[in-house]
Amino acid sequence: MRVLVTGGAGYIGSHTLIELMAQGHEVCVLDNYTNATPAVLTRVRALSNGKIADFKGDVRDPAMLDRVMQDFAPDAVVHFAGLKAVGESQQKPLTYYDVNVGGTLALLHAMDRADCRKIIFSSSATVYGEPDYLPYDEAHPTRPASVYGRTKLMAEQVLTDWATAAPDRSAVILRYFNPVGAHASARIGEDPKDIPNNLMPYIAQVAIGLRQALTIYGDDYDTPDGTGQRDYIHVVDLARAHVAALDYTCKTCGARPFNIGTGQSYSVIDMVRAFERACGQTIPTQQAPRRAGDIAAMQANPARARAELGWQATHDLDAMTASTWAWQSANPKGYDAC
Ligand SMILES: NC(=O)c1ccc[n+]([C@@H]2O[C@H](COP(=O)([O-])OP(=O)(O)OC[C@H]3O[C@@H](n4cnc5c(N)ncnc54)[C@H](O)[C@@H]3O)[C@@H](O)[C@H]2O)c1
């Protein structure tokens, strides 16, 4: 299939390009490079068959979208382009609604104009909010606790209404848990521009000497070691979920959400110990009080994705930490050195 990948130069998008091309799909990237560099695509081309059409532009720009639709004529879209920092979303709510919801609306309008009827959307486990029960299944109530989570839920609702308004449309909503890890080549990986918002890249930057110590927020949660537990998913497994979702759009109509996680959770201390095994060093840590809005634990029930998409995660925790360390140690300054 011909697949337009918005935000394809980003962390998850770049890994997904490789998996899509490995399955024979033709890909095209639309990215405005607010959180990426074109060097990513140079590396992805070198790792795959080399053919990636790319456009520099904003997913909210109708003229740019029409140009991409006309030139590339996609059969389907994988929509990664968006903003993802929970803390920043509280300070810049309008920007987040504009990019994450407005961008999705603009894209769907352009798809309608081009008669493109299949989309896969990057949603997030943050749509669930405080758990009524764990693991979360897709029927769990959605009560996002942040602006970011609400933009994702709102985009899900727009996509669901779009997909059900005509008989031949398909929208697959993938609710990611905590993506970590890097490609086995160590040529592409997560490269945060500022202070990392997520645990794994932060630990990796401590290990490489860019930061002094990991701050652990809260050691008195109701978890076995008192630190917060999350369901971490290897980015290559996550990328493959998009390939499975693309196949699914060919067989189904309407909209359907899927949890994309492993079904297992690890604490902050578990992650630190696993990373120490991978890099052979001690990771310095310091303790701080809980952060407002953080929950004790979260974990996916990925049974629906297994049953309906035929997808399940195959990488374990050591594969996640080893690949992160391989990427970080081979690229201490990320893509900056390119
Ligand atoms: N990484 C995570 O922890 C996580 C978890 C759940 C959901 N998600 C979602 O998955 C998607 C991809 O996440 P990621 O981690 O790869 O993030 P990323 O920032 O690495 O990738 C997003 C890409 O979109 C591009 N982009 C941003 N705004 C754009 C715009 N207006 N027009 C065109 N391009 C634009 C950026 O330059 C970047 O290349 C996002 O929508 C994010 O919200 C990520």
The ligand as an SDF file (V2000), in Angstrom:
LIG
                    3D

 44 48  0  0  0  0  0  0  0  0999 V2000
    6.5430    8.8380   22.8500 N   0  0  0  0  0  0  0  0  0  0  0  0
    5.5570    8.6240   23.6910 C   0  0  0  0  0  0  0  0  0  0  0  0
    5.7850    8.4170   24.8950 O   0  0  0  0  0  0  0  0  0  0  0  0
    4.1290    8.5990   23.2060 C   0  0  0  0  0  0  0  0  0  0  0  0
    3.1500    7.9520   23.9870 C   0  0  0  0  0  0  0  0  0  0  0  0
    1.8280    7.9430   23.5370 C   0  0  0  0  0  0  0  0  0  0  0  0
    1.4940    8.5940   22.3570 C   0  0  0  0  0  0  0  0  0  0  0  0
    2.4580    9.2220   21.6360 N   0  0  0  0  0  0  0  0  0  0  0  0
    2.0760    9.9200   20.3980 C   0  0  0  0  0  0  0  0  0  0  0  0
    2.7390    9.3400   19.3080 O   0  0  0  0  0  0  0  0  0  0  0  0
    3.0360   10.3230   18.3170 C   0  0  0  0  0  0  0  0  0  0  0  0
    4.5070   10.2530   17.9720 C   0  0  0  0  0  0  0  0  0  0  0  0
    5.2580   10.4010   19.1670 O   0  0  0  0  0  0  0  0  0  0  0  0
    6.8430   10.4580   19.1570 P   0  0  0  0  0  0  0  0  0  0  0  0
    7.2910    9.9960   20.4880 O   0  0  0  0  0  0  0  0  0  0  0  0
    7.3730    9.8060   17.9380 O   0  0  0  0  0  0  0  0  0  0  0  0
    7.0360   12.0180   19.0840 O   0  0  0  0  0  0  0  0  0  0  0  0
    8.0600   12.8980   18.2150 P   0  0  0  0  0  0  0  0  0  0  0  0
    7.9740   14.2760   18.7240 O   0  0  0  0  0  0  0  0  0  0  0  0
    9.3840   12.2390   18.1590 O   0  0  0  0  0  0  0  0  0  0  0  0
    7.3920   12.7920   16.7620 O   0  0  0  0  0  0  0  0  0  0  0  0
    6.3700   13.6660   16.3280 C   0  0  0  0  0  0  0  0  0  0  0  0
    6.7770   14.1920   14.9650 C   0  0  0  0  0  0  0  0  0  0  0  0
    5.7480   15.0600   14.5000 O   0  0  0  0  0  0  0  0  0  0  0  0
    6.3470   16.2440   13.9840 C   0  0  0  0  0  0  0  0  0  0  0  0
    5.3490   17.3080   14.1320 N   0  0  0  0  0  0  0  0  0  0  0  0
    4.9300   17.9220   15.2710 C   0  0  0  0  0  0  0  0  0  0  0  0
    3.9900   18.8240   14.9920 N   0  0  0  0  0  0  0  0  0  0  0  0
    3.7900   18.8020   13.6480 C   0  0  0  0  0  0  0  0  0  0  0  0
    2.9540   19.5080   12.7560 C   0  0  0  0  0  0  0  0  0  0  0  0
    2.1130   20.4610   13.2050 N   0  0  0  0  0  0  0  0  0  0  0  0
    3.0260   19.2230   11.4330 N   0  0  0  0  0  0  0  0  0  0  0  0
    3.8780   18.2760   10.9670 C   0  0  0  0  0  0  0  0  0  0  0  0
    4.7080   17.5770   11.7700 N   0  0  0  0  0  0  0  0  0  0  0  0
    4.6590   17.8290   13.0890 C   0  0  0  0  0  0  0  0  0  0  0  0
    7.6110   16.4550   14.8020 C   0  0  0  0  0  0  0  0  0  0  0  0
    8.5850   17.2350   14.1240 O   0  0  0  0  0  0  0  0  0  0  0  0
    8.0800   15.0040   15.0170 C   0  0  0  0  0  0  0  0  0  0  0  0
    8.9180   14.5660   13.9690 O   0  0  0  0  0  0  0  0  0  0  0  0
    2.5940   11.6630   18.9080 C   0  0  0  0  0  0  0  0  0  0  0  0
    1.3380   11.9890   18.3790 O   0  0  0  0  0  0  0  0  0  0  0  0
    2.5000   11.3820   20.3910 C   0  0  0  0  0  0  0  0  0  0  0  0
    1.5500   12.1880   21.0350 O   0  0  0  0  0  0  0  0  0  0  0  0
    3.7640    9.2200   22.0200 C   0  0  0  0  0  0  0  0  0  0  0  0
  1  2  1  0
  2  3  2  0
  2  4  1  0
  4  5  1  0
  4 44  2  0
  5  6  2  0
  6  7  1  0
  7  8  2  0
  8  9  1  0
  8 44  1  0
  9 10  1  0
  9 42  1  0
 10 11  1  0
 11 12  1  0
 11 40  1  0
 12 13  1  0
 13 14  1  0
 14 15  2  0
 14 16  1  0
 14 17  1  0
 17 18  1  0
 18 19  2  0
 18 20  1  0
 18 21  1  0
 21 22  1  0
 22 23  1  0
 23 24  1  0
 23 38  1  0
 24 25  1  0
 25 26  1  0
 25 36  1  0
 26 27  1  0
 26 35  1  0
 27 28  2  0
 28 29  1  0
 29 30  1  0
 29 35  2  0
 30 31  1  0
 30 32  2  0
 32 33  1  0
 33 34  2  0
 34 35  1  0
 36 37  1  0
 36 38  1  0
 38 39  1  0
 40 41  1  0
 40 42  1  0
 42 43  1  0
M  CHG  2   8   1  16  -1
M  END
$$$$
